Amino acid sequence: MEELVKANINLDICNKKSHSPLILAIRKRDVILVEKVIKLGASTNFKDDYGRNSLHWAINYSEPGSNASFELEELLISYGA
């Protein structure tokens, strides 16, 4: 990821499935990776091709019926989502 930033690659872009690097990290529910991508410059308010931002994705990929914490969602909100 750092290599992309050093090469001036925009982290707020989507692949063919409308997934940005931040969305891919969110889908993995990897809080450490999500924060790293944000710190490298990804916007928490960037919207995919369907108008969904990082918080939409985090909520959609939460584990239903579990007692999972809202650590990921809280992290995104703390960064302005």
C-alpha positions as CSV (number, residue, x, y, z in Angstrom):
1,M,0.0,0.0,0.0
2,E,2.8,2.4,0.8
3,E,4.3,1.8,-2.6
4,L,1.0,3.0,-4.2
5,V,1.1,6.2,-2.2
6,K,4.8,6.8,-3.0
7,A,3.9,6.4,-6.7
8,N,1.1,9.0,-6.3
9,I,-1.7,6.5,-6.9
10,N,-5.1,7.8,-5.9
11,L,-6.5,5.6,-3.2
12,D,-10.0,6.9,-3.9
13,I,-10.6,4.9,-7.0
14,C,-12.8,1.8,-7.6
15,N,-12.1,-1.4,-9.4
16,K,-14.5,-3.0,-11.8
17,K,-16.7,-4.2,-8.9
18,S,-16.9,-0.7,-7.5
19,H,-14.5,-1.4,-4.6
20,S,-11.9,1.0,-3.4
21,P,-8.9,0.0,-1.3
22,L,-10.7,1.2,1.8
23,I,-13.9,-0.7,0.9
24,L,-11.8,-3.9,0.3
25,A,-10.3,-3.5,3.8
26,I,-13.7,-2.9,5.3
27,R,-15.1,-6.0,3.7
28,K,-12.3,-8.0,5.5
29,R,-13.4,-6.3,8.8
30,D,-9.7,-5.6,9.3
31,V,-9.6,-2.5,11.6
32,I,-5.8,-2.2,11.5
33,L,-5.8,-2.2,7.7
34,V,-8.7,0.2,7.5
35,E,-7.0,2.7,9.6
36,K,-3.7,2.3,7.7
37,V,-5.5,2.9,4.4
38,I,-7.2,6.0,5.8
39,K,-3.9,7.3,7.2
40,L,-2.4,6.8,3.7
41,G,-4.9,9.2,2.3
42,A,-8.2,7.3,1.5
43,S,-11.3,9.4,2.2
44,T,-13.9,7.9,4.5
45,N,-16.5,9.9,2.5
46,F,-15.5,8.7,-1.0
47,K,-18.5,7.1,-2.6
48,D,-18.4,4.1,-4.9
49,D,-20.2,4.0,-8.2
50,Y,-23.5,3.3,-6.4
51,G,-23.2,6.2,-4.0
52,R,-22.2,4.2,-0.9
53,N,-19.5,5.4,1.4
54,S,-17.2,3.6,3.9
55,L,-19.8,3.7,6.6
56,H,-22.5,2.1,4.4
57,W,-20.0,-0.7,3.6
58,A,-19.1,-1.2,7.2
59,I,-22.7,-1.6,8.3
60,N,-23.5,-3.9,5.4
61,Y,-20.5,-6.1,6.3
62,S,-21.1,-6.3,10.0
63,E,-21.7,-9.7,11.4
64,P,-25.5,-10.2,11.9
65,G,-26.6,-11.6,15.2
66,S,-23.3,-11.4,16.8
67,N,-22.1,-9.4,19.8
68,A,-19.4,-7.9,17.6
69,S,-18.2,-4.5,18.6
70,F,-18.7,-1.5,16.5
71,E,-14.9,-0.8,16.5
72,L,-14.8,-0.4,12.7
73,E,-17.8,1.8,12.5
74,E,-16.5,4.0,15.4
75,L,-13.1,4.2,13.7
76,L,-14.7,5.4,10.4
77,I,-16.8,8.0,12.3
78,S,-13.7,9.2,14.1
79,Y,-12.2,9.9,10.7
80,G,-15.2,11.9,9.5
81,A,-17.4,9.3,7.9
